Structures are given as C-alpha cells and as structure tokens.
Amino acid sequence: MPGTSVLRSAHRIVVKVGSSLVTNSGQGLDQEALAHWAAQISGLFRANKEVLLVSSGAVAEGMQRLRWKKRPKALHELQAAAAVGQMGLVQAYESCFRQHALHTAQVLLTHEDLSDRRRYLNARTTLRTLLSLGIIPIINENDTVATDEIRFGDNDTLASLVTNLVEADVLVILTDQAGLYTGDPRKMPSATLVEEARAGDIALEGMAGGAGTDIGSGGMLTKVLAAKRAARSGAHTVIASGKEPDVLLRLAAGETIGSQLVAQTPTLAARKQWLADHLQVRGKVFLDEGAARALAAGGKSLLPIGVHDLRGEFERGEVVSCIAPDGREIARGLVNYNAIETRRILRTSSAEIEKKLGYVDEPELIHRDNLVLL
C-alpha cells in the first residue's frame, strides 16, 4: 500500500503511546499531551473507527509522585511505583475523554491473561463488548501483580497481543522517534527512515538495535518485534513520532508518517490458520442439520439448541470441532462453556441457559467471531 497510510481503511485500531509522550519525558503527567491524544482519538471515533488505547506511564507517573529520579530495578519498587502512578494516569485520561462526551474503561492485563485460553476468551469478550458500547478501553499492564514482564516495561508487546486479541486492523506505536531507521541515527548520520517494509522481515531487527530511555525501558527492537507479532493476525503496524501534530488524524486521512510495517497475511486468513492449524482440538460437538446449515451458509454463531451430542473433556476457551450430520468437520471454534456445562445445555435455547446452569456466560456455544469454517 505504498503512498497511503494503512490507517485510512482501518476500522479497528490499537494505539500505543510511550511513557515519554504522556509524562513529558518523566516530569509528571503531561495534561496537555493527554488532552491532545483524547482529542485525536475522539476524531477517529467520530469517523466510525474503533480505538483501543494502550498507554504506558503508570510507573513513570509513580516515580514522579515518589520523587524518584531513576527507574528502579527492584520488582517491589516497580510495583509500588505502578500502584501509585496508575491512579493519576487513569484519572487524567477519564477527565480528558469526558470533554469529548466519551466514556473510558480501565483494563489491566498481564501477558498471562492472554496466554491462558479461558482468560484470553474472557478478556476478548470484555474488550469487544466495550467497543460495541462505544467505550474507549484504556489498557495497561497490571504492573502491581506482574512478574517478569514488568522488568521489560514492554507495553509494545502488550499492545501487539491486544491487537491479536481483538483482531485489530492496525497497530499504531507512537514514540519519541520519527520511526524505524536503517541504523541508529545517533551513531550513523547516514541512516535513513524506513518508510515501508514487510512486518517480520528479519533485517528490520538488525536495524532496530535495542536502546531505551531512563523513563521507559522499551526500545525500537521491541516495536519491530511487536509489529512481527501483530502481523500474525493480519494486522499492519505504524511506528511514528507522537510529537507530530495530529499524527493519528493525519494517518487516518491517508498521510504516510513514520514507518509502515505491512502484514503479508490478510486478517481472515491469519485467523483461519490460527484456529485451524495452531490450536489443539480438545473435543467435538455434533450439530443437527439446521445448525450445520446456519454455520456453513449463514455465517451464524453456534447455539446450544443446535447441538445434540459431544465428545471429549474441554474447558471454556478451548478449541472444539463442529461435526455435521454426515460426519464431516465443517468448523472449529473457541467454546464458551466447558464440557460438563455443554452437556447440560444441549438442545437448549439461549434463553433457557440460565435456567439450566444458574448463570449465563454467553448466549452462544461458539460465537461466530471465534469460529472458522473449514
């Protein structure tokens, strides 16, 4: 897509802003900068784009409140700084977005939340529900309980995982650099900006190096690796300077700014490959003719009323095969109920799930967004 920003045609966007951009290089929260991000994201929202904001800054804000000049290395001190700083960070964002009549929601995640299938599905459902309600999720690592990930300060990685989680079209990583250069411009005056490249190209990692700042510990390498990870679900990545005026709005208008790292696999094909090939099937559900037809021809979700039997012992969030009456596997998907619960709601309408179980996780056995036809 040379000459045109991938943001122009994107519908769902994950925006990651680094610590130096929201804390004025560590001098406490930059209220003017946060107001600027809120105004731009509001503009994207008005243009019918869905936006999730992954924001660094909790540790840096905590450092400022605690009057610490240097980012600590001890885990308990990092956790304390995050706990102190999170209060100010979220309060500031809420106030800024309220000026644009937008509601926000704080979502704290760890990498573990996105590696466990059950928690993955819960997080995915929550975020997609927030988006459907017109809410702007403000996402950060749950630094106060995190272990190894807090040592990297790696919100770039978290942003890429969120991109995969919600199947975003584009990940925008805003930093204090203009983008990715062919070498470290501080050491190589001849280094030039990489305007467009293929996400996952191993040569990009060599260009990126690994330097960070005293405020945030991520460097350009983590951003290149985040783009590589986002591309697995078909998402493109833009790495650009957050100091560019109205950078998000200009990108959405089609202007190319910074470095555009393009995914080679379309989103739908990437998800099909992930569901069909990379996750171990834990069980089978056997469909009646109507359910099989609804899945194959209508692109519908699988409801429990259309399932008459099952095989295997599976947990919520694991992959099951959908078997048509003629014995063919016609689809695979992430199941919303475990095997015991599924047995209890076979041939049950969605309205009667609560009567059978005493609760309702989801009205569908497998939502169409978590299901792929084979």
Buried (B, 14 or more C-beta within 10 A) or exposed (E): EEEEBBBBEBEBBBBBBBBBBBBBEBEBBBEEBBBBBBBBBBBBBEEEBBBBBBBBBBBBBBBBBEEBEEBBEEBEBBBBBBBBBBEBBBEBBBBBBEEBEBEBBBBBBBBBBBEBBBBBBBBBBEBBEBBEEEBBBBBBBBBBEBEEBBEBBBBBBBBBBBBBBBBBBBBBBBBBBBBBBBBBBEEEEEBEEBBBBBBBBEEBBEBBBEEBBBBBBBBBBBBBBBBBBBBBBBBBBBBBBBBBEBBBBBBBBBBBBBBBBBBEBEBEEBBBBBBBEEEEBBBBBBBBEEBBBBBBEEEBBBBBBBBEBBEBEBBBBBBBBBBBBEEEEBBBBBBBBBBEBBEEBBEBEBEBBEEBBEEBBBBBBBBBBBBBBE
